[in-house]
Amino acid sequence: MKQIPTLSLALVLSATCAVPAIASKTTSDEKLRIANVAQNFREVATEDTQYEGIRVVEIASGLENPWAVAFLPDGRFLVTERPGRLNIIDNGKVIQVSGVPQVNAENQGGLLDVVLHPNYATNGWIYMTYSKPNGNGQTATAVARGQLKGNTLVNVQDVFVQNRYSEPGQHYGSRLAWTNDGKLLMTIGDRWFEPLRAQNLTDHAGSVLRLNDDGSVPTDNPFVGNPEVADEIYTYGNRNIQALVVNRSTGEIWAVDHGPRGGDLLYKIEAGNNYGWPRVTRGLDYDTQKPISESVARRMEGVTEPFYEFLPTHAPSGVTLVTANRFPSWRGNLLVGGLASQRIRRVVFDAQEVLHEEELLLQTVGRIRDVREGSDGYLYVLSDESKGGLYRIEPAELNDNDDDEEDIESV
């Protein structure tokens, strides 16, 4: 990773005027750099990865523990901050939105994910997850939606609230994703203090839920009609999923569960599956580094095996599937953000297994909370720091003269 000083506009213009462009790719690269300078976007670093040269650019700074980013049709960004703020990012300027639901911003709780309705252009709905207080010192994971009017959120309403409030602070899950049939997926963590809640099918904790856009239950959910299972549950037996993405081409749902000490697992989410937590886990207790007290095995009949285990531990949060042509060599790869690991892991896989991994942005922007592919095809990253930022990953022409065969052999 190469750290880059801030470029002045005059320097970039003089360089491009003095030397003729030698290729259209280089010309595009220089144009992008000039545009970044004109917008006061700070170039943080470049990195020569195995198949793509990349540049990291800071779009906005001074964000307090940002949690999620969404993309408005007009090119602006929506970014949540865990203490309870929703912001519009407009050409690097941070504009706070009023009208956001009251949150309990304790430890991991607060204002969390944000996504637009698939038909946002016609209905204007914005969905947010948050830790909802009940006034008695307890919280639940909730989904609210509202519509943006200027810099104010209006018509705000809860569409779903977890069915059991409990002690605040930990394992809210809270990732949202829309399926190809227009249903809303929502993850809820085990809420930390009672891990076995993830195996209690009357409890939403430790599960992936599937909802209609108004929060009601789809009639084709896998457990509808079973009095021993909450109708909203789509899958169960997870610890704390904070990374969730839907493959638009195939409809496949991918999630990464944040394990304890180890046990960070990539799953294909399929209706009705039990993923085992905490009875089945590959992680250890944080304090004792021994198997957690509730676990009985690393695998078990009737429990869905993970597609992949991240080793060493990754502390995953945020995942995207690369689909655009900005990074042609990465198309079809998963990019998984890491908190404690402070990196992104690029995951190459086929229908049966993970074939290869590459480490990106190691300790470049800090703890990575969210990774998303934007509607413009670039990749966007949020750093989970007290003075965090929104970053864009761009393709870059780095004039690398290394032997290509060496890169191939390193795979």
C-alpha positions as CSV (number, residue, x, y, z in Angstrom):
1,M,0.0,0.0,0.0
2,K,1.4,3.3,-1.1
3,Q,0.4,6.5,0.8
4,I,-0.3,9.4,-1.5
5,P,0.0,13.1,-0.7
6,T,-2.8,15.4,-1.7
7,L,-2.5,16.7,-5.3
8,S,-3.0,20.3,-6.2
9,L,-5.2,21.0,-9.2
10,A,-2.5,23.1,-10.8
11,L,0.0,20.3,-10.5
12,V,-2.3,17.8,-12.1
13,L,-3.3,20.1,-14.9
14,S,0.3,21.0,-15.6
15,A,1.3,17.3,-15.7
16,T,-1.5,16.4,-18.1
17,C,-0.8,19.4,-20.4
18,A,3.0,18.7,-20.5
19,V,2.8,15.0,-21.4
20,P,0.5,13.6,-24.1
21,A,-1.8,10.8,-23.1
22,I,-0.4,7.5,-24.2
23,A,-3.6,5.4,-23.9
24,S,-7.3,6.0,-23.4
25,K,-7.1,4.2,-20.1
26,T,-4.5,6.6,-18.8
27,T,-6.5,9.5,-20.0
28,S,-9.5,8.3,-18.2
29,D,-7.4,7.8,-15.1
30,E,-6.0,11.3,-15.2
31,K,-9.5,12.8,-15.8
32,L,-10.8,11.0,-12.7
33,R,-7.9,12.3,-10.6
34,I,-8.5,15.8,-11.8
35,A,-12.2,15.5,-11.0
36,N,-11.3,14.2,-7.5
37,V,-9.1,17.2,-6.8
38,A,-11.7,19.6,-8.1
39,Q,-14.2,18.2,-5.6
40,N,-11.6,18.2,-2.7
41,F,-11.7,14.4,-2.5
42,R,-8.5,13.4,-0.8
43,E,-6.5,10.6,-2.4
44,V,-5.5,8.4,0.5
45,A,-3.5,5.5,-1.1
46,T,-2.9,3.4,-4.1
47,E,-2.5,-0.4,-4.1
48,D,-1.3,-2.7,-6.8
49,T,-3.4,-5.8,-6.3
50,Q,-3.1,-9.1,-8.1
51,Y,-5.3,-8.1,-11.0
52,E,-6.4,-4.5,-10.5
53,G,-4.6,-1.3,-9.7
54,I,-6.7,0.7,-7.3
55,R,-6.9,4.1,-5.7
56,V,-8.6,4.9,-2.4
57,V,-10.2,8.4,-2.2
58,E,-11.8,9.9,0.8
59,I,-15.3,11.3,-0.1
60,A,-16.3,12.5,3.4
61,S,-14.6,12.7,6.8
62,G,-15.5,13.4,10.4
63,L,-18.2,10.8,10.6
64,E,-18.7,9.2,14.1
65,N,-18.8,5.4,13.8
66,P,-20.6,5.3,10.4
67,W,-22.5,2.1,9.9
68,A,-24.0,1.9,6.4
69,V,-24.1,3.7,3.1
70,A,-26.9,3.9,0.5
71,F,-26.9,5.6,-2.9
72,L,-29.5,8.2,-3.9
73,P,-30.5,8.3,-7.6
74,D,-29.1,11.9,-7.9
75,G,-25.6,10.8,-7.0
76,R,-25.7,11.8,-3.3
77,F,-25.1,9.3,-0.5
78,L,-27.0,8.4,2.7
79,V,-24.8,7.4,5.6
80,T,-25.9,6.4,9.1
81,E,-23.8,7.2,12.2
82,R,-24.3,4.8,15.1
83,P,-25.0,7.5,17.7
84,G,-28.3,8.1,15.9
85,R,-27.6,10.4,12.9
86,L,-28.6,10.0,9.3
87,N,-26.6,12.1,6.9
88,I,-26.8,13.2,3.3
89,I,-23.3,13.4,1.7
90,D,-23.3,15.9,-1.1
91,N,-20.0,16.6,-2.9
92,G,-18.2,15.8,0.3
93,K,-20.4,18.0,2.6
94,V,-22.1,16.2,5.5
95,I,-25.7,17.3,5.9
96,Q,-27.7,15.9,8.9
97,V,-31.2,14.7,8.3
98,S,-33.8,15.4,11.0
99,G,-36.8,13.2,11.9
100,V,-34.8,10.0,12.6
101,P,-36.3,7.5,15.1
102,Q,-34.9,7.7,18.7
103,V,-32.2,5.0,19.2
104,N,-30.4,3.5,22.1
105,A,-26.8,4.2,21.2
106,E,-25.1,1.9,23.7
107,N,-22.1,-0.2,22.7
108,Q,-23.0,-1.8,19.4
109,G,-26.5,-0.3,19.4
110,G,-27.7,2.8,17.6
111,L,-28.7,3.8,14.1
112,L,-27.5,0.9,11.9
113,D,-28.3,-0.1,8.3
114,V,-29.9,1.9,5.6
115,V,-31.3,0.8,2.2
116,L,-33.6,2.3,-0.4
117,H,-36.8,0.6,-1.5
118,P,-36.4,-1.1,-4.9
119,N,-39.1,1.2,-6.2
120,Y,-37.6,4.3,-4.5
121,A,-38.1,6.4,-7.6
122,T,-41.9,6.1,-7.3
123,N,-42.5,5.7,-3.5
124,G,-39.4,7.4,-1.9
125,W,-39.2,4.9,1.0
126,I,-35.9,4.7,2.9
127,Y,-35.5,1.8,5.4
128,M,-33.3,1.9,8.5
129,T,-32.5,-0.6,11.3
130,Y,-31.9,0.6,14.8
131,S,-31.8,-0.4,18.4
132,K,-35.2,0.6,19.7
133,P,-35.6,1.4,23.5
134,N,-38.7,0.4,25.4
135,G,-38.4,2.9,28.2
136,N,-37.5,0.1,30.7
137,G,-33.8,-0.2,30.0
138,Q,-34.2,-2.8,27.3
139,T,-33.9,-2.7,23.5
140,A,-34.9,-4.6,20.4
141,T,-33.8,-4.5,16.8
142,A,-36.3,-2.6,14.7
143,V,-36.9,-1.5,11.1
144,A,-38.3,1.9,10.4
145,R,-39.0,3.6,7.1
146,G,-39.5,7.2,6.1
147,Q,-39.4,9.5,3.1
148,L,-36.9,12.3,2.4
149,K,-38.3,15.8,2.1
150,G,-35.5,18.2,1.8
151,N,-33.2,17.4,4.8
152,T,-36.0,15.9,6.9
153,L,-37.3,12.4,7.1
154,V,-41.1,12.4,7.1
155,N,-43.9,9.8,7.4
156,V,-41.6,7.8,9.7
157,Q,-43.0,4.5,10.9
158,D,-41.8,1.3,12.4
159,V,-42.6,-1.6,10.1
160,F,-41.1,-4.3,12.3
161,V,-39.9,-4.7,15.9
162,Q,-38.2,-7.8,17.2
163,N,-40.6,-9.8,19.4
164,R,-38.5,-9.7,22.6
165,Y,-36.8,-6.7,24.2
166,S,-33.7,-7.5,26.2
167,E,-30.6,-6.0,27.8
168,P,-29.0,-3.4,25.5
169,G,-25.7,-3.1,23.8
170,Q,-24.7,-6.2,21.8
171,H,-25.4,-8.3,18.7
172,Y,-28.2,-6.5,16.9
173,G,-27.3,-7.9,13.5
174,S,-29.3,-5.4,11.5
175,R,-28.2,-5.9,7.9
176,L,-31.0,-5.5,5.3
177,A,-31.2,-6.7,1.7
178,W,-33.9,-7.0,-0.9
179,T,-34.5,-10.3,-2.7
180,N,-35.3,-10.5,-6.4
181,D,-39.0,-11.0,-5.6
182,G,-39.2,-7.8,-3.6
183,K,-39.0,-9.2,-0.1
184,L,-37.0,-7.6,2.7
185,L,-34.4,-9.7,4.4
186,M,-33.3,-8.6,7.9
187,T,-30.7,-10.1,10.2
188,I,-30.9,-10.1,14.0
189,G,-28.1,-11.2,16.2
190,D,-28.4,-13.5,19.2
191,R,-28.2,-10.4,21.5
192,W,-25.1,-11.8,23.3
193,F,-26.4,-12.5,26.8
194,E,-28.4,-15.7,25.9
195,P,-26.8,-17.3,22.8
196,L,-29.4,-20.2,22.9
197,R,-32.0,-17.7,21.8
198,A,-30.7,-18.4,18.3
199,Q,-32.2,-22.0,18.6
200,N,-35.5,-20.8,20.0
201,L,-37.8,-20.6,17.0
202,T,-40.4,-18.5,18.8
203,D,-37.7,-15.8,19.3
204,H,-36.4,-13.6,16.4
205,A,-32.9,-13.5,17.9
206,G,-30.1,-15.2,15.9
207,S,-32.1,-15.4,12.7
208,V,-32.6,-14.0,9.2
209,L,-36.1,-12.7,8.7
210,R,-38.1,-12.3,5.5
211,L,-40.7,-9.6,5.3
212,N,-43.0,-7.8,2.9
213,D,-42.1,-4.1,2.4
214,D,-44.7,-3.0,4.9
215,G,-43.3,-5.4,7.6
216,S,-46.0,-8.1,7.2
217,V,-45.3,-11.7,6.7
218,P,-45.0,-13.3,3.2
219,T,-47.4,-16.2,3.0
220,D,-44.6,-18.4,1.5
221,N,-42.2,-18.0,4.4
222,P,-40.9,-21.5,5.3
223,F,-42.5,-21.8,8.8
224,V,-45.8,-20.0,8.2
225,G,-48.6,-21.9,9.9
226,N,-46.3,-23.6,12.4
227,P,-47.3,-22.5,15.9
228,E,-43.9,-23.3,17.3
229,V,-42.0,-20.9,14.9
230,A,-42.3,-17.2,14.5
231,D,-43.7,-16.6,11.0
232,E,-41.1,-14.0,10.0
233,I,-38.1,-16.5,10.4
234,Y,-36.5,-17.5,7.2
235,T,-33.4,-19.2,8.6
236,Y,-32.0,-19.4,12.2
237,G,-28.9,-20.5,14.2
238,N,-26.7,-17.5,13.5
239,R,-24.6,-15.4,16.0
240,N,-24.5,-11.9,14.5
241,I,-24.7,-11.5,10.8
242,Q,-23.5,-8.0,9.8
243,A,-22.8,-8.8,6.1
244,L,-25.6,-9.7,3.7
245,V,-25.9,-9.5,-0.1
246,V,-28.2,-10.8,-2.8
247,N,-26.8,-11.9,-6.2
248,R,-29.1,-10.2,-8.7
249,S,-28.2,-12.6,-11.5
250,T,-29.0,-15.8,-9.6
251,G,-31.1,-14.8,-6.6
252,E,-28.6,-16.4,-4.2
253,I,-28.3,-14.9,-0.8
254,W,-24.9,-14.7,0.9
255,A,-24.2,-13.8,4.5
256,V,-21.1,-13.7,6.7
257,D,-21.6,-14.5,10.4
258,H,-19.4,-12.7,12.9
259,G,-18.1,-15.5,15.1
260,P,-16.6,-15.3,18.6
261,R,-12.9,-16.0,18.7
262,G,-12.8,-17.6,15.3
263,G,-15.8,-19.0,13.5
264,D,-16.3,-16.2,11.0
265,L,-18.4,-18.1,8.5
266,L,-19.6,-17.5,4.9
267,Y,-23.1,-19.0,4.3
268,K,-25.5,-19.4,1.5
269,I,-28.8,-18.5,3.0
270,E,-31.6,-20.9,2.0
271,A,-35.2,-21.1,3.4
272,G,-35.6,-23.1,6.6
273,N,-32.0,-23.8,7.3
274,N,-30.5,-24.1,10.8
275,Y,-26.9,-22.8,10.8
276,G,-26.2,-24.2,14.3
277,W,-25.2,-21.4,16.6
278,P,-24.4,-21.8,19.4
279,R,-24.7,-25.6,19.6
280,V,-22.5,-26.0,16.5
281,T,-19.6,-23.5,16.1
282,R,-16.0,-23.4,15.1
283,G,-15.3,-20.4,17.4
284,L,-13.9,-20.2,20.9
285,D,-14.9,-18.2,24.0
286,Y,-13.3,-14.8,23.9
287,D,-12.0,-14.9,27.5
288,T,-11.0,-18.6,28.0
289,Q,-10.1,-19.4,24.4
290,K,-11.9,-22.7,25.0
291,P,-15.1,-24.0,23.4
292,I,-18.1,-21.9,24.4
293,S,-20.2,-23.6,27.1
294,E,-23.3,-24.0,24.9
295,S,-21.5,-25.7,22.0
296,V,-21.5,-29.5,21.5
297,A,-19.8,-30.0,18.2
298,R,-18.2,-28.4,15.1
299,R,-20.7,-30.0,12.8
300,M,-24.0,-31.9,13.3
301,E,-26.6,-33.7,11.3
302,G,-29.4,-31.3,10.4
303,V,-27.2,-28.3,10.6
304,T,-26.1,-26.5,7.4
305,E,-22.4,-26.5,6.9
306,P,-20.7,-23.1,6.1
307,F,-19.7,-22.5,2.6
308,Y,-16.3,-21.2,3.9
309,E,-14.5,-20.4,7.1
310,F,-12.3,-17.3,7.3
311,L,-8.9,-18.1,8.8
312,P,-7.4,-16.3,10.5
313,T,-10.3,-14.5,12.2
314,H,-11.7,-11.6,10.2
315,A,-14.4,-9.9,12.4
316,P,-16.6,-9.5,9.3
317,S,-19.0,-6.6,8.6
318,G,-20.2,-5.5,5.2
319,V,-20.1,-7.5,2.0
320,T,-20.7,-6.7,-1.7
321,L,-20.7,-8.7,-4.9
322,V,-18.7,-7.1,-7.7
323,T,-20.9,-7.0,-10.8
324,A,-20.0,-3.8,-12.7
325,N,-17.2,-3.4,-15.3
326,R,-15.1,-0.9,-13.3
327,F,-13.0,-3.9,-12.0
328,P,-13.3,-6.5,-14.7
329,S,-11.0,-9.0,-13.0
330,W,-13.1,-8.9,-9.8
331,R,-16.5,-9.5,-11.4
332,G,-18.3,-12.2,-9.5
333,N,-16.1,-11.9,-6.4
334,L,-17.3,-11.1,-2.9
335,L,-15.6,-8.3,-1.0
336,V,-15.9,-8.8,2.8
337,G,-15.1,-6.0,5.2
338,G,-13.2,-6.6,8.4
339,L,-13.4,-4.7,11.7
340,A,-10.6,-6.0,14.0
341,S,-8.7,-7.2,11.0
342,Q,-8.9,-3.7,9.3
343,R,-9.0,-5.1,5.8
344,I,-11.1,-6.4,3.0
345,R,-10.9,-9.9,1.8
346,R,-11.6,-10.5,-1.9
347,V,-13.2,-14.0,-2.2
348,V,-13.1,-15.9,-5.5
349,F,-15.5,-18.8,-5.6
350,D,-17.5,-21.2,-7.8
351,A,-20.6,-23.2,-7.1
352,Q,-18.8,-25.6,-4.9
353,E,-16.0,-23.8,-3.0
354,V,-13.8,-20.8,-2.4
355,L,-10.9,-20.9,-4.8
356,H,-8.8,-18.0,-3.7
357,E,-8.6,-15.0,-1.4
358,E,-6.7,-11.7,-1.6
359,E,-6.2,-9.1,1.2
360,L,-7.0,-5.5,0.3
361,L,-6.6,-2.2,2.1
362,L,-4.8,-3.7,5.1
363,Q,-4.8,-1.0,7.9
364,T,-5.4,1.7,5.2
365,V,-8.6,3.2,6.5
366,G,-9.0,1.4,9.9
367,R,-11.9,-0.8,10.9
368,I,-14.1,-1.5,7.9
369,R,-17.8,-1.5,8.8
370,D,-19.5,-1.5,5.3
371,V,-18.5,-2.4,1.7
372,R,-20.9,-1.7,-1.1
373,E,-20.9,-1.5,-4.9
374,G,-22.4,1.8,-5.9
375,S,-24.8,2.5,-8.7
376,D,-21.8,4.1,-10.6
377,G,-19.9,0.8,-10.4
378,Y,-17.3,2.1,-8.0
379,L,-16.8,0.4,-4.6
380,Y,-17.5,2.3,-1.4
381,V,-16.2,1.7,2.1
382,L,-17.0,3.1,5.6
383,S,-14.5,3.1,8.4
384,D,-15.9,2.4,11.8
385,E,-13.9,5.0,13.8
386,S,-14.8,7.9,16.1
387,K,-13.6,10.1,13.2
388,G,-14.5,7.7,10.4
389,G,-15.0,8.4,6.7
390,L,-16.6,7.4,3.5
391,Y,-14.1,6.1,0.9
392,R,-14.3,5.3,-2.8
393,I,-12.2,2.5,-4.4
394,E,-11.4,3.4,-8.0
395,P,-9.5,1.6,-10.7
396,A,-6.0,3.2,-11.2
397,E,-3.3,3.0,-13.8
398,L,-0.2,2.4,-11.7
399,N,2.3,1.6,-14.5
400,D,3.2,-1.6,-12.9
401,N,6.1,-3.3,-14.6
402,D,6.1,-6.5,-12.5
403,D,6.2,-9.8,-14.3
404,D,2.6,-11.0,-14.8
405,E,3.8,-14.6,-14.3
406,E,4.8,-13.8,-10.7
407,D,1.2,-12.6,-10.0
408,I,-0.2,-15.8,-11.5
409,E,2.0,-18.0,-9.4
410,S,1.0,-16.2,-6.2
411,V,-2.6,-17.3,-6.6
